[in-house]
């Protein structure tokens, strides 16, 4: 889920050929879950129609204090209300003329009035020909706006409408939306932190079509990863084979099959991680040898013996790494004496916390959408979380780890 989800975004469109990109920008913002209100200047209407932007945003597009059709009814567009409504405001394209008005405080249209009334963070994406962009007046206006706290989404280098090639192209809509997301991310509590998580099962192949595995869906690990992402962390999820529909947007995902592959992927990022969480249901054993061809059933005897050997203990291996700098959390799934086994695992594997699942309780299990856990920490604390959705639990656990381990904005 994008950090723009449920955010209210005011999009100002000023007079530039780049205004045609504003339609794409509206769609990009809405695709990421934002509500978009468009305010357009009269000059911008020569390049993109209000009808297009209204259709894409599913909201009326405003361009004047009193639209022609409003005059009969004495209705007007309240710039103050719009300025207070928004969580973010971005003017894209921002023409040289509009930038000048913003810098001097000139207020002769609805867009500049909304800008001057805005209480939210404001961004501009300049668009003009290269000589205009390089002109000292434009540079001074941008510098002044930046000094006042306006976010500048720098223009791109490329072919311009004049036929010249240089700097002045409005940033692409995807880049603008990404810039807004990065701004939001920087204010979140886990911004600058790296979180490494494994999830799902591992499959240890007997032959090309058969394997040892389990029913783990990866839902709990993915919920933790999504919670870390939403708190601003840079997330690396090492995910075993699963058919579950998971929210993996905005994170690095390494897909693996076996325990050996999972360990290698975890070790590649472990030293740089501030928090590592091992939720994966890793197969404890693997075939001592794997057949290169499908093993055929025969009539000789009623059984088949497969020699097994242990797979690597990922949590224990990570717990003994000399280059460890962050916190390490493991999961334990038990059917009885859960507290005893969880605390033993906590000590033996040099973890900072163990999250205990007790199999057999209603609503607790591999493929379900709910879970109930107890957390034991290395400093002797115990935290219990009643049955709830894995998504909600993921958020609660991340907040617990953030507070207990003092994971603050880096």
Residue pairs with C-beta under 8 A, 6 or more apart in sequence:
1 33
1 226
1 230
1 247
1 249
1 250
2 32
2 33
2 34
2 181
2 249
2 250
3 181
3 184
3 185
3 188
3 230
3 250
4 29
4 32
4 33
4 34
4 177
4 180
4 181
4 184
5 32
5 33
5 34
6 33
6 34
6 35
7 33
7 34
7 35
7 87
7 88
7 184
8 34
8 35
8 37
8 85
8 86
8 87
8 88
9 29
9 34
9 35
9 36
9 37
9 86
9 87
9 88
9 89
9 90
9 180
10 37
10 39
10 82
10 83
10 85
10 86
10 88
10 89
10 90
10 114
10 118
10 120
11 22
11 25
11 26
11 29
11 36
11 37
11 38
11 39
11 57
11 89
11 90
11 91
11 92
12 38
12 39
12 40
12 41
12 89
12 90
12 91
12 92
12 94
12 98
12 111
12 114
12 115
13 19
13 22
13 38
13 39
13 40
13 41
13 44
13 48
13 53
13 91
13 92
13 93
13 111
14 41
14 43
14 44
14 91
14 93
14 94
14 95
14 97
14 98
14 111
15 41
15 42
15 43
15 44
15 46
15 47
15 95
15 97
15 98
16 44
16 47
16 93
16 94
16 95
16 127
16 128
16 170
17 47
17 127
17 161
18 47
18 92
18 93
18 127
18 169
18 170
19 44
19 47
19 48
19 93
20 47
20 48
21 92
21 93
21 170
21 172
21 173
22 38
22 44
22 48
22 53
22 92
22 93
23 48
23 52
23 53
23 56
24 173
25 92
25 173
25 176
25 177
26 36
26 38
26 53
26 56
26 57
27 56
27 173
28 173
28 174
28 176
28 177
29 36
29 177
30 36
30 56
30 57
32 177
32 181
35 59
36 57
36 59
37 57
37 59
37 62
37 82
37 85
37 86
38 50
38 53
38 54
38 57
38 59
38 61
38 62
39 61
39 62
39 63
39 82
39 110
39 111
39 114
40 48
40 50
40 53
40 61
40 62
40 63
40 111
41 63
41 98
41 109
41 110
41 111
42 63
42 64
42 109
43 95
43 97
45 63
50 61
50 63
51 61
53 61
54 60
54 61
62 77
62 82
62 110
63 110
64 77
64 109
64 110
65 76
65 77
65 79
65 110
65 113
66 75
66 76
66 77
67 77
70 76
70 77
77 110
79 110
79 113
79 114
79 117
80 117
82 114
82 117
83 89
83 114
83 115
83 116
83 117
83 118
83 119
83 120
84 117
84 119
86 118
86 120
87 120
88 120
88 121
88 122
88 123
88 180
88 183
89 114
89 115
89 118
89 120
89 121
89 122
89 123
90 122
90 123
90 124
90 125
90 153
90 176
90 180
91 98
91 102
91 111
91 115
91 122
91 123
91 124
91 125
92 123
92 124
92 125
92 127
92 153
92 170
92 171
92 176
93 125
93 126
93 127
93 170
94 102
94 124
94 125
94 126
94 127
95 126
95 127
95 128
96 126
96 128
96 132
96 133
96 135
96 137
96 138
98 111
98 112
99 124
99 126
99 138
99 141
99 142
99 145
100 106
100 137
100 141
101 107
101 108
101 112
102 112
102 115
102 124
102 141
102 145
102 150
103 140
103 141
103 144
103 145
105 116
106 112
107 113
107 116
115 122
121 149
121 151
121 183
122 149
122 150
122 151
123 150
123 151
123 152
123 153
123 176
123 179
123 180
123 183
124 142
124 145
124 150
124 151
124 152
124 153
125 153
125 155
125 170
125 171
125 176
126 133
126 138
126 142
126 152
126 153
126 154
126 155
126 168
126 170
127 155
127 168
127 169
127 170
128 138
128 155
128 168
129 160
129 161
129 162
129 164
129 168
130 160
130 164
130 165
130 166
130 167
130 168
132 138
132 168
133 155
133 166
133 167
133 168
134 166
134 167
142 152
145 152
146 152
151 179
151 183
153 171
153 175
153 176
153 179
154 171
155 167
155 168
155 169
155 170
155 171
156 167
156 169
156 170
156 171
156 172
156 175
157 165
157 166
157 167
157 169
158 165
158 169
159 165
159 169
160 166
160 168
160 169
171 179
185 191
185 232
186 232
187 232
188 230
188 231
188 232
188 409
189 231
189 232
189 402
189 407
189 408
189 409
190 228
190 231
190 232
190 233
190 398
190 402
190 407
190 409
191 232
191 233
191 409
191 410
192 232
192 234
192 409
192 410
193 232
193 233
193 234
193 274
193 275
193 407
193 409
193 410
194 233
194 234
194 236
194 269
194 272
194 273
194 274
194 275
194 326
195 225
195 228
195 233
195 234
195 235
195 236
195 273
195 274
195 275
195 276
195 277
196 235
196 236
196 238
196 266
196 269
196 270
196 273
196 275
196 276
196 277
197 221
197 224
197 225
197 228
197 235
197 236
197 237
197 238
197 276
197 277
197 278
197 279
198 221
198 237
198 238
198 239
198 240
198 262
198 265
198 266
198 277
198 278
198 279
198 280
198 314
199 216
199 218
199 220
199 221
199 222
199 224
199 225
199 237
199 238
199 239
199 240
199 242
199 279
199 280
200 216
200 217
200 218
200 221
200 239
200 240
200 241
200 242
200 280
200 281
201 213
201 214
201 215
201 216
201 218
201 240
201 241
201 242
201 280
201 281
201 282
201 283
202 213
202 240
202 241
202 256
202 257
202 258
202 259
202 261
202 262
202 280
202 281
202 282
202 283
202 311
203 211
203 212
203 213
203 240
203 241
203 257
203 258
203 283
204 211
204 212
204 213
204 258
204 259
204 283
204 285
204 286
204 287
204 311
205 211
205 257
205 258
205 287
205 290
206 212
206 287
206 290
206 291
206 295
206 306
207 290
207 291
207 292
207 293
207 294
207 295
208 291
208 292
208 293
208 294
209 294
210 294
210 295
212 283
212 285
212 286
212 287
212 308
213 241
213 283
214 281
214 283
214 366
215 366
215 367
216 240
216 242
216 280
216 281
216 366
217 242
217 244
217 366
217 367
218 239
218 240
218 242
218 244
218 246
218 280
219 244
219 246
219 367
219 368
219 369
219 390
220 279
220 331
220 371
220 390
220 393
220 394
221 237
221 239
221 277
221 279
221 280
222 237
222 239
222 244
222 246
222 247
222 248
223 390
223 391
223 393
223 394
223 395
224 277
224 279
224 394
224 397
224 398
225 235
225 237
225 248
225 251
225 394
226 247
226 251
226 391
226 394
227 391
227 394
227 395
227 397
227 398
228 235
228 275
228 398
229 235
229 249
229 250
229 251
230 395
231 398
231 399
231 402
232 409
233 274
233 275
234 252
235 250
235 251
235 252
236 251
236 252
236 253
236 254
236 269
236 273
237 248
237 251
237 252
237 253
237 254
238 254
238 256
238 262
238 265
238 266
238 280
239 246
239 248
239 253
239 254
239 255
239 256
240 255
240 256
240 257
240 262
240 280
240 281
241 255
241 257
244 367
254 265
256 262
256 265
258 286
258 311
259 282
259 283
259 286
259 311
259 312
259 314
260 311
260 312
262 280
262 282
262 314
263 312
263 314
263 317
266 276
266 278
266 314
266 318
267 317
267 318
267 321
270 276
270 318
270 321
270 323
270 324
271 321
271 323
271 324
271 325
273 325
273 326
274 325
274 326
274 327
274 407
274 410
275 326
275 327
275 329
275 401
275 405
275 407
276 318
276 326
276 327
276 328
276 329
277 329
277 330
277 331
277 401
278 314
278 315
278 318
278 328
278 329
278 330
278 331
279 331
279 355
280 314
281 333
281 366
282 311
282 314
283 311
284 310
284 311
285 308
285 309
285 310
285 311
286 308
286 309
286 310
286 311
287 306
287 307
287 308
287 309
288 307
288 308
288 309
289 307
295 304
313 349
315 328
315 330
315 345
315 349
315 351
316 348
316 349
316 350
318 324
318 328
319 328
319 349
319 350
319 351
320 350
327 352
327 353
327 401
327 405
327 407
328 350
328 351
328 352
329 351
329 352
329 353
329 354
329 355
329 401
330 345
330 346
330 349
330 351
330 353
330 354
330 355
331 354
331 355
331 356
331 357
332 338
332 341
332 342
332 345
332 354
332 355
332 356
332 357
333 357
333 359
334 341
334 342
334 356
334 357
334 358
334 359
335 358
335 359
335 360
338 356
338 358
338 374
339 356
339 374
339 376
342 354
342 356
342 374
342 376
343 354
343 376
345 351
345 354
346 353
346 354
346 376
346 377
346 378
351 378
352 377
352 378
352 405
353 375
353 376
353 377
353 378
353 401
353 404
354 375
354 376
355 373
355 374
355 375
355 397
356 373
356 374
356 375
356 376
357 364
357 371
357 372
357 373
358 364
358 372
359 365
361 372
361 387
362 387
363 370
363 371
363 372
363 387
364 370
364 371
364 372
364 387
368 390
369 389
369 390
369 391
370 387
370 388
370 389
370 390
371 387
371 388
371 390
371 393
372 385
372 386
372 387
372 388
373 384
373 385
373 393
373 397
374 382
374 383
374 384
374 385
375 381
375 382
375 383
375 384
375 385
375 397
375 400
376 382
377 383
377 404
381 404
383 400
385 393
385 396
385 397
388 396
401 407
